[in-house]
Amino acid sequence: MRGGSGDGIAGRSGLAAGPPRRWAEPLRRRAEGARHGLARLAAALARYGENRRLLRDLAAMSERELRDIGLTPQDARDAGQLHPAEDVGGLIVARRGERRVARRVRCGTRPDVAGG
C-alpha cells in the first residue's frame, strides 16, 4: 500500500474535502427540505393542541361567560366546526372584534360617527 495524494478511498471516490461536488447539492437540499418539513409538522401539532384547549375552554363556558367576553354560543359551535389545522383563535378574535365595532356604531361612540 502506497501513501500520498490520490491513494486512499477518499482520493479515488472523489469524497475528499474541498468544494461541494455536484452530487452533494441535491442531498443538501433534500436534508434542508426535511428540516423544514419537520418544523411545519411541529408547528401544526402545536396549533392543533392550542385549538383543542381553546375549544375545550369555550365548551365549558356558560352563555353568560361567553357574552362577558363578547361571544355567543354560536361562535363556539362555529369554531368547533373548523378544520383542526385552521386558526380557532383567529375566528374567535375576529367575531369579538366585529361585535365591538357594531356596538360602537349603534351607541355612536366611534370617533368617525357623529356625536361620538
C-alpha positions as a Markdown table, in Angstrom:
| # | Residue | x | y | z |
|---|---|---|---|---|
| 1 | Met | 0.0 | 0.0 | 0.0 |
| 2 | Arg | 1.5 | 3.3 | -1.0 |
| 3 | Gly | 1.0 | 6.6 | 0.7 |
| 4 | Gly | 0.5 | 10.0 | -0.8 |
| 5 | Ser | -2.2 | 12.0 | -2.5 |
| 6 | Gly | -4.8 | 10.2 | -4.6 |
| 7 | Asp | -4.2 | 6.9 | -2.8 |
| 8 | Gly | -6.9 | 6.3 | -0.2 |
| 9 | Ile | -10.6 | 5.8 | -0.6 |
| 10 | Ala | -11.3 | 9.5 | -0.5 |
| 11 | Gly | -9.0 | 10.2 | -3.3 |
| 12 | Arg | -10.4 | 7.5 | -5.6 |
| 13 | Ser | -14.1 | 8.2 | -4.9 |
| 14 | Gly | -14.0 | 12.0 | -5.1 |
| 15 | Leu | -15.1 | 12.3 | -1.5 |
| 16 | Ala | -12.1 | 14.4 | -0.5 |
| 17 | Ala | -12.7 | 17.6 | 1.5 |
| 18 | Gly | -13.0 | 20.7 | -0.6 |
| 19 | Pro | -15.7 | 22.5 | -2.6 |
| 20 | Pro | -19.0 | 20.7 | -2.7 |
| 21 | Arg | -19.4 | 18.2 | -5.5 |
| 22 | Arg | -22.4 | 18.1 | -7.9 |
| 23 | Trp | -23.8 | 15.0 | -6.1 |
| 24 | Ala | -23.7 | 16.8 | -2.7 |
| 25 | Glu | -26.1 | 19.6 | -3.6 |
| 26 | Pro | -29.2 | 17.6 | -4.1 |
| 27 | Leu | -28.5 | 15.8 | -0.8 |
| 28 | Arg | -28.1 | 19.1 | 1.0 |
| 29 | Arg | -31.4 | 20.4 | -0.5 |
| 30 | Arg | -33.2 | 17.2 | 0.5 |
| 31 | Ala | -31.9 | 17.4 | 4.1 |
| 32 | Glu | -32.9 | 21.1 | 4.3 |
| 33 | Gly | -36.4 | 20.3 | 3.0 |
| 34 | Ala | -36.7 | 17.6 | 5.6 |
| 35 | Arg | -35.8 | 20.0 | 8.4 |
| 36 | His | -38.5 | 22.5 | 7.1 |
| 37 | Gly | -41.0 | 19.7 | 6.9 |
| 38 | Leu | -40.3 | 18.7 | 10.5 |
| 39 | Ala | -40.7 | 22.3 | 11.5 |
| 40 | Arg | -44.0 | 22.6 | 9.7 |
| 41 | Leu | -45.2 | 19.4 | 11.4 |
| 42 | Ala | -44.2 | 20.6 | 14.8 |
| 43 | Ala | -46.0 | 23.9 | 14.2 |
| 44 | Ala | -49.1 | 22.1 | 13.0 |
| 45 | Leu | -49.1 | 19.9 | 16.1 |
| 46 | Ala | -48.7 | 22.9 | 18.4 |
| 47 | Arg | -51.6 | 24.7 | 16.7 |
| 48 | Tyr | -53.8 | 21.6 | 16.9 |
| 49 | Gly | -53.1 | 21.3 | 20.7 |
| 50 | Glu | -53.8 | 25.0 | 21.2 |
| 51 | Asn | -57.0 | 24.8 | 19.2 |
| 52 | Arg | -58.2 | 21.8 | 21.3 |
| 53 | Arg | -57.5 | 23.6 | 24.6 |
| 54 | Leu | -59.4 | 26.7 | 23.3 |
| 55 | Leu | -62.4 | 24.7 | 22.1 |
| 56 | Arg | -62.5 | 22.8 | 25.4 |
| 57 | Asp | -62.4 | 26.1 | 27.4 |
| 58 | Leu | -65.2 | 27.6 | 25.2 |
| 59 | Ala | -67.3 | 24.5 | 25.6 |
| 60 | Ala | -67.0 | 24.7 | 29.4 |
| 61 | Met | -68.3 | 28.3 | 29.5 |
| 62 | Ser | -71.9 | 29.2 | 30.1 |
| 63 | Glu | -73.8 | 31.6 | 27.8 |
| 64 | Arg | -73.2 | 34.4 | 30.3 |
| 65 | Glu | -69.5 | 33.8 | 30.4 |
| 66 | Leu | -69.3 | 33.8 | 26.6 |
| 67 | Arg | -71.3 | 37.0 | 26.5 |
| 68 | Asp | -68.9 | 38.6 | 29.0 |
| 69 | Ile | -66.0 | 38.1 | 26.6 |
| 70 | Gly | -68.0 | 39.2 | 23.6 |
| 71 | Leu | -69.0 | 35.9 | 22.1 |
| 72 | Thr | -72.1 | 33.8 | 21.6 |
| 73 | Pro | -72.7 | 30.0 | 21.9 |
| 74 | Gln | -72.9 | 30.0 | 18.1 |
| 75 | Asp | -69.4 | 31.4 | 17.9 |
| 76 | Ala | -68.2 | 28.5 | 20.0 |
| 77 | Arg | -70.0 | 26.0 | 17.7 |
| 78 | Asp | -68.6 | 27.6 | 14.6 |
| 79 | Ala | -65.1 | 27.4 | 16.0 |
| 80 | Gly | -65.7 | 23.7 | 16.7 |
| 81 | Gln | -66.6 | 23.1 | 13.0 |
| 82 | Leu | -63.2 | 24.4 | 11.7 |
| 83 | His | -60.6 | 22.1 | 10.3 |
| 84 | Pro | -58.0 | 21.2 | 13.0 |
| 85 | Ala | -55.3 | 23.0 | 11.1 |
| 86 | Glu | -57.3 | 26.3 | 10.9 |
| 87 | Asp | -56.9 | 29.1 | 13.4 |
| 88 | Val | -59.6 | 28.8 | 16.0 |
| 89 | Gly | -58.3 | 31.8 | 18.0 |
| 90 | Gly | -58.3 | 34.0 | 14.9 |
| 91 | Leu | -62.0 | 33.2 | 14.3 |
| 92 | Ile | -62.9 | 34.0 | 17.9 |
| 93 | Val | -60.9 | 37.3 | 17.9 |
| 94 | Ala | -62.5 | 38.3 | 14.6 |
| 95 | Arg | -66.0 | 37.6 | 15.8 |
| 96 | Arg | -65.4 | 39.6 | 19.1 |
| 97 | Gly | -64.0 | 42.5 | 17.1 |
| 98 | Glu | -66.9 | 42.6 | 14.8 |
| 99 | Arg | -69.4 | 42.8 | 17.7 |
| 100 | Arg | -67.4 | 45.5 | 19.4 |
| 101 | Val | -67.4 | 47.7 | 16.2 |
| 102 | Ala | -71.1 | 47.0 | 15.7 |
| 103 | Arg | -71.8 | 48.0 | 19.3 |
| 104 | Arg | -69.8 | 51.2 | 19.0 |
| 105 | Val | -71.7 | 52.2 | 15.8 |
| 106 | Arg | -75.0 | 51.5 | 17.5 |
| 107 | Cys | -74.0 | 53.6 | 20.5 |
| 108 | Gly | -72.4 | 56.3 | 18.5 |
| 109 | Thr | -69.1 | 56.0 | 20.3 |
| 110 | Arg | -66.8 | 55.6 | 17.3 |
| 111 | Pro | -64.8 | 58.6 | 16.5 |
| 112 | Asp | -65.9 | 58.7 | 12.9 |
| 113 | Val | -69.6 | 58.6 | 13.9 |
| 114 | Ala | -71.4 | 61.9 | 14.5 |
| 115 | Gly | -72.0 | 62.5 | 18.2 |
| 116 | Gly | -69.1 | 60.2 | 19.3 |
